Amino acid sequence: MKAYQQGWTLRRRVAALLGVVVVLLLGLAGAEAAVAAQNRQNIDAVLLKTGPLRVQAQELMSALLDQETSVRGYAVNGDRTDLEPYQEGVKREQSLAASIRDLSADYPDVRRSLDVVEQETAQWRSQVAEPVITTVERDGPAAGQALITDATRQQFDGIRSSVNTLQDEILTVRQETADRVNATSNTLVVLLIIAALVVTTAGVVMLLSLDRILIRPLAALVGQVREVADGDYRHRIEGSGPPEFRRLAEDIDQMRMKIARELDEVREARERIEWVNSQLQKQAEELTRSNRDLEQFAYVASHDLQEPLRKVASFCQLLQRRYAGQLDERADQYIAFAVDGAQRMQRLINDLLAFSRIGRLTTGFTEVDLNKVMGDVAGQTEAAVQYADAELTWGEMPTIRGEEPLLTNLLVNLVSNSVKFRRPDVPPKVHVSARLVDGEWEISCRDNGIGIEPEFADKIFVIFQRLHSKDAYPGTGIGLAIVKKIVEYHGGRVWVDTDADEGTTIRFTLPALEADIEAAKAAEAAEVAEAGEQAVAAEGDPAAVGRQPDGEAREEPPAEADGHGTNGGMKETVG
C-alpha cells in the first residue's frame, strides 16, 4: 500500500469538522428552541394572565365599593332604587371572582388571597348588608342607620385590605413572570452569541486547516507544474498534504513522463519531417524544372514541330491535287494516307496542347452567362450541325463563375460528340438543359445517338480512349478527357447517365452563385406557403383546389423538353 493511502483524506477531514460544527449548532438550536418556547410562555403569562388579573382585581374592588355605597345610601334614603348598584355589584363580584380564579390556576397564593376576599365579602353581606336592607324595609331608614356603626366600617376596611393584599399578590406574580421573561431573553441572547462564536471559530479553524492541508500543498504543486510547463519536462513532481493531493501529484508526474516521451517522439518525427520536407523541396524544384521543360516542349510542339508537319501536309495535298489520276491507283492511295496522317497529327498535337493548357494558362474566373456561351457553341458547331441535318436546342441556362473560353470548349466538345455519334438515317437531336440541385447547377447534354453501354461509362473520359475505330467515327479520342478536366477545374464532376432511355446523356455539375441558391430557397418557401393557403382554402371550398388565391384557375407550367423539371422553355433551335 502506498504512503498516500494512509491518513485522513481531505474529504474526511472536512466532513469531520463540519460534523462537529453541525452537532454543536444543532445542540444550540435545540436549546434556543426550548428557551424560546419558555420565553414565549412567560410573555403569554404576562400579557394574558397577570395583566388581566391586575385589572380584574381593581374592578373587583370597584364592585365591592359600589355594594358598600349602595347599602349606605339605601339606609339613609330608604329608596329601593338605591339598591340597584348593590345588586349589580354582587353580580360583578361573582363574575370577576370566577374569572380571577380561572386566570390564577397557576398561582396558588393569588387564589388563597381571593378566597380570603370572598369569605370576608360574604361575611360582610350576611352580617351588615343584608340586615341593614331587612331593617330598612321593616323599620325604616332610621333603624337601618343605627346598624351602620364604626365596627361595620372597620369590617369593610378589612375587606378593602384583603383586596389590596390580593392586588399585591398579583403584582408579585407579575413581577416574577416579567423577571423570568428577562431571564429567558438573556439566555436566548447568550445562546445566539455562543452559536455565532461557534460558527466564527469553525470558520477560522476551517480557513487555517484549508491553508495548511489545501492551499499550501496546492501552491507547491502548482509551482512544480509551472516549472514543467516552462519547459523543464525532466523535473519530478512530488506531492504533499492529503492523500488526494499526493495521488494528483503522482498522476500529473505520470502525465509529465508521458508528455516527455511524446515530445521525444515528436522531436524525432520533426527531424524526419524536416528530412522529408527537404526531399519534397528537391522534388518540387525538380517538378518546377520539369514544368519549365514541359512548357518549352509545348512551345516547340505548337511552333517548331507543326511547321514541318504543315509543310508535309501542304506538299502532300499539292501532290494530290496536281497528280491526281496521273499516277496509278496505289500511288493515289499512298498520297491520301500521307495527307490524312499529317492532318490527324496536327489535330492530335492541337488537342494535346489544349489539354495541357487547361488550368495552367488561366484568365481568371468571372461571371459567365451560359446562355451567351450556348450561342457561341451554336455558331462554332453550325457547320457540323447543318452537315448532319441535326437539331440543337437548349433551355434557360444559368450564370456561373468560370472561364468563358474553357466552358465554351467544354460544351462544343459535348455537342460535337452528340452530332458525331449519331445513328444512321436518324436526324440527330441534341438538347442542353440545366437545373439547380443541392447548391449546384446540374447541366445535361442529351442526344438520340448510338448511346454508350454502361460498362464503358467510365472509360470514355480517359485520354485517347476510343470505343470505335477511327474509320467509323473520326477523332483523336481526347475530347471527353478535355471535358472532364475542364469540369473538375471548375469544381464540378461529370458522368454518363446510364438510365437514359435513348441515346446518350452526359451530365456535369458547376457551383451555383449564392444569389441563385437564395432565390431557389425563397421560391421553395413561397411554393410551400401557397400550398398551405390552398390546403386551408380547400377545407372550406373543394372547388378552390387548383385555383389561385384570387379564384382564377392556375395554369400549370409546361414540362421541360428533356424531362428534367422546369428550367424554362426552349430558348433557341439550331439545325
Sequence and secondary structure as in RCSB ss.txt:
>XXXX:A:sequence
MKAYQQGWTLRRRVAALLGVVVVLLLGLAGAEAAVAAQNRQNIDAVLLKTGPLRVQAQELMSALLDQETSVRGYA
VNGDRTDLEPYQEGVKREQSLAASIRDLSADYPDVRRSLDVVEQETAQWRSQVAEPVITTVERDGPAAGQALITD
ATRQQFDGIRSSVNTLQDEILTVRQETADRVNATSNTLVVLLIIAALVVTTAGVVMLLSLDRILIRPLAALVGQV
REVADGDYRHRIEGSGPPEFRRLAEDIDQMRMKIARELDEVREARERIEWVNSQLQKQAEELTRSNRDLEQFAYV
ASHDLQEPLRKVASFCQLLQRRYAGQLDERADQYIAFAVDGAQRMQRLINDLLAFSRIGRLTTGFTEVDLNKVMG
DVAGQTEAAVQYADAELTWGEMPTIRGEEPLLTNLLVNLVSNSVKFRRPDVPPKVHVSARLVDGEWEISCRDNGI
GIEPEFADKIFVIFQRLHSKDAYPGTGIGLAIVKKIVEYHGGRVWVDTDADEGTTIRFTLPALEADIEAAKAAEA
AEVAEAGEQAVAAEGDPAAVGRQPDGEAREEPPAEADGHGTNGGMKETVG
>XXXX:A:secstr
  GGGSS  HHHHHHHHHHHHHHHHHHHHHHHHHHHHHHHHHHHHIIIIIHHHHHHHHHHHHHHHHHHHHHHHHH
HH  GGGGHHHHHHHHHHHHHHHHHHHHTTT HHHHHHHHHHHHHHHHHIIIIIHHHHHHHHHH HHHHHHH  H
HHHHHHHHHHHHHHHHHHHHHHHHHHHHHHHHHHHHHHHHHHHHHHHHHHHHHHHHHHHHIIIIIHHHHHHHHHH
HHHHTT TT      SSHHHHHHHHHHHHHHHHHHHHHHHHHHHHHHHHHHHHHHHHHHHHHHHHHHHHHHHHHH
HHTTTHHHHHHHHHHHHHHHHHSTTTS HHHHHHHHHHHHHHHHHHHHHHHHHHHHHTTTS    EEEEHHHHHH
HHHHHTHHHHHHTT EEEE    EEEE HHHHHHHHHHHHHHHHHS  TTS  EEEEEEEEETTEEEEEEEE SS
   GGGTTGGGSTT  SS TTTS S S HHHHHHHHHHHTT  EEE TT SSS EEEEEEE  HHHHHHHHHHHH
HHHHHHHHHHHHHHH GGGTTB TTS B       TTSS  S S  EEE 
